């Protein structure tokens, strides 16, 4: 309980600090949303009127306090340009981004764990070299280049094998699940294969470290083959480490899919945030960034607690210190 309380306090302090950084950083950027809305050739009086209507003429501390008061009550504000609720905008965009991230994470886990175990069991030099090259090259490919390569291979109309759409998302959204799922296949493969190659290297390295562990030797002494001991015992030993890696990978995919969403013209959180930032929609951008920051911290908190639950050594060491 003490551990959880400390983590929750750290979570709240980090959120407060990030809110200050986000608010201050957006005010430093050049440009004015009132000028954008009024037009470049509009008279100064019109610009001043818009600034007053949107509350941009108030002192910055007052704007920050009002924004934080809204966050505490669940009011994330409204877009300065469209008047739409920021919460509804984020929910609509997240219905595309988070299925893409989860789909990509599943692909990365299947590729990373499967090839990581296969690489650990490989005995031939040629096979080992193949896995080593795949891990290095696959993890080094830029997401933009990897996505373009998949488009040239599997996109309808331009690819060698036209299987999946390369642009856009169905207007009816998940009301048409087949079309929605098909539009996410190439983007998910892009992030999944790249992150899967990195996860494969980590899995192979972690399994190599536990091969000479006492539990592995004991398992093989009880009749397990090397492959059986690696799969049934070795993977269980490294699960806490894999959970930490998967949590970080999930959080990093939120920023990684920004490039992918723009490449495949998906109206998700990343592309929407870039558009709002370009339009200087301060209320929308600062609330969206705050939500993303809170999500990052929440994933870190969840992984930290789960890691502690899965690894009893951490609990015992903490109890020993108390």
N, C-alpha and C positions, 0 to 999 in steps of 0.2 A: 504493500500500500504506500509506503514511503517513497519507493521508487516511482510509482505511478504519479503521485502528487508532485514530485520533483519534475517529472517529465511534462506534466500538464502546466506547471508554472513556467517552465522554460518555453513551452509552446506559446503561451499567452504573451510572454515578454517578446519573443521573436516576432510574433504577429504584429504587436504594437510597433516595434522598431521598423518592420518592413512597411507598415502603413505610412510612417513618417517619410521613409526613403522614397516610396512610390509617389506620394503627394508632392514632395519637393522636386523630384526629378522631372515630373511632367510640367511643373511651372517654369522650369529652367528652359525647356525646349522653345525655340522660336516659333512665331506664328500666333494667330488668335482665331478661335472658333467664331467669334462674332464677326470678324472680317470675312471669313469663309461663307457664313450664312448671309451676310448682307451683300456680298459681292465686292470685288476689288474697286469698283468705281462708285460705290455708295458714299453718300455724304457722311462726315464725322458724327453728325447728330444721330443718324440711324445706327451706326456702330455703337455709340454710347448707350442708346436706348436698349439695344440687344444685350449689351453687357449688364445693364441694370436688371433686365428681365431674367437673365440667367444667373444672377448673383455674382458675376465675375468682378464687380466693382467693390465688393466687400473686402476687408482685410483678410490676408491669407490665414492667420490663426482662426478666424471665425469660420472661414470656409472649411478648414480641416475639422474643427469641432462639429460643425453641422454634418459633415460627411460621416464622421465616426459615430455620431448619434444615430444616423440613419442605419449604419451597419449593425449597431447593437440591437436595433429593433427589426432587423431583417429587410430594411428598405435600402436597396443598392442604387437607388436613383433612376433617372430616366435619361435617355439619350438626348443630348442637346440638339441634335440635327433632326431626328425622327420623332422624338417624344415617346418612343417605345420603352417599356420597362427593361432595365439592364438584366434583371433576373430572367425574364422571358427570352431575351436575346441569347443569353448564355445557355439556357436550357435547350433552346432550339439548335444552337451550334454544337453543344455537347452531345446531342443525340447522334451526331455524325462522328465527332472526334473520339469519344470514348469507346464506341464499338470498334473503330479503327485501331485504337491502341490495344484493346483486349484481343482482337483478332491477330494483330501483329505480335503481341506477347505470347499467344498460344503457338504461333509459328516459330518464334524464336526459342521457346521452351522445347518444342519437339525437335527442332534442328540442333539446338545446343546440347540438350541432354543426350539425345540419341547418338549424335556424332561424337560427343565427348566420351561416352562409354565405349563406343566402337574404337575410338582412337586409343583409349587406354588398354583395350584388349588386343589391338593390332600387334602382330609380331614381325611381319615382313617390312623391310626397309622401304620398299616402294609404297606400301599402304601408309606407313607412318609419314613419309614425305608428302603424300597426297593430303592427308589431314592437316599437316603443318602448313602447307601452302594455302589450303582452303581457309584455315583460320586467319592467316596473315592477310591474304588478299581480300577475303570476304569482309573482314572487319575494317579494312582500310578504304573500301569503296565509298566515295561520297554519295549521300542519299540521292542527290539530284541526278548524278550520272547513272546510278543503279536503277532509278525509276525510268529514266529515258531508255535504258537498255531493255527493261521489261516491256515498255511500250512498243519498241521496235520488234520485239519477239512475239508478244501475245495480244496486242491491242487490236480491236476491230478497225478495219479500214486501212491501217498503216503497218500492222505487224505481219510477220511471216506466218504466224498461226493466229488468226483473228478469233480469240475466245472471249475477251472481256472488254467492256468499255474503258476508254482512256480518259474521259473528261466528264465532269459533272456528277450530280446526284439526282435521283428522281424527284420531280416536283411534289409528288404525293408522299415522299419520304418513306418511312417504314410501313406505310399503308400498302406498298408494293414490295414485300420482303425479298422476292427473288431478284428484282432489278437493283434494290438497295444493296443487297449482299454482293452482287456481281460488280457493282461500282467500287467496292472496297477491296476487292481481291488483289489487284495490282498494287495499290498503295500499301496494303498490309504485307504483301510479299516483299516489298522494297524494304520496309523497316524491319520485318521479321527475319529476313535472311542476313541482313547486315548485323543486327544485334545477336542473332543466333550464332554467327561465326565467333563473335566475342565471347558469348556464353560457352561455346564449345571449348575454347582455349582455357577458360577458367575451370570448367568441369574436368577436363583432362588433367590440368595441373593439380586440382584438389584431390582427385582420385589417385594420382601418382604419389601424393604425400601420405595418403592413408594405406597404401599398399603394404607397407611394412609396419603398420599399426598392430598392436597386440590382439585386437579384436579380429582383424583379418586373419592373422596367423591361427588364432583359436578356431575361427570358422572353418578354415581349410583343414585343420586337425580333426574337426568333427565330421568331415566327409564332403564338404563343399568343394567344388572345383574352383579354379581361380575366377572364372567368369561368374559363377553363382555367388561367390563371396563378394565380388565387386558390386554386383547388382543388388543383392539382398542385404548386405552389411555396409559396404562402402558408401552407397548412395544415402543410406540412413544416417551415417556419421556426418556427411557433409551437408545434410538438409539445412541446418541453421545458416551455414554460409550461403547456400543457394537462395534461401529466402531473402537474405540481405541484398544479394546481387539482383534478384528478380524485382525487389521493391525499388531499388535505384533505377533499374532499367525501365520500370513502369513510369516512374516520375520523369525520367529523361526523355521518354517517348513523347510526353506532352509538348516539349519544345521541339523535338525532332520532327514531329508531324507537321510543323508549320511550313517547312519547305515542301513536304509531300503534298499537303493540301493545296498549296498554290500551284504545284506542278500538275496535279490532276483536277484542278478547278473544283475542289470540294468546299462547300460553304461551312467550314467548321470553325472551331475556336481560334485556331492559328490565323487563318486567312481573314476572319472577321476582326481579330485584334489588330492586324496590320492595316486593314482598311480604316478602322476607327482611329488609329494613331495617325494615319495620313490625313484624315479629316479634322484632326485636332479636337475630337469629341472627348474632352477631358473626363467628364463624369463617367462615360462608358468605359474608357480605357483604364482609369484608376480603379474602378470597381472590378473590372475583368482581371487586371493584374493582381489585385488583392485576393480574388477567388483562386487564381492559379497559385499564388504564394501560400495561401492557406491549404490548398490541396497538397503541395509539395511537403509542407511541414506535417500534415496529417498522415501522409504516406510514411514519412520518416518515423513518426511516433508509433504508427501501427507496426512497422517492421521492427522497431526497437523492442516493443513489448512482445511481439511474436517470437523474436529471436531469444528473448529471455525465457519465454515459456518452453521453447523447444530445447534449449540448452540448460540443463539443470546445474551445470558448473557455474554459470553466472549467478544463479540464485544462491548457491552455497557460498561463493566468494563474497557476495554482498552480505549474507547473514553473518559470515565470519568477521567482516569489518565492523558490523553493528555490535 
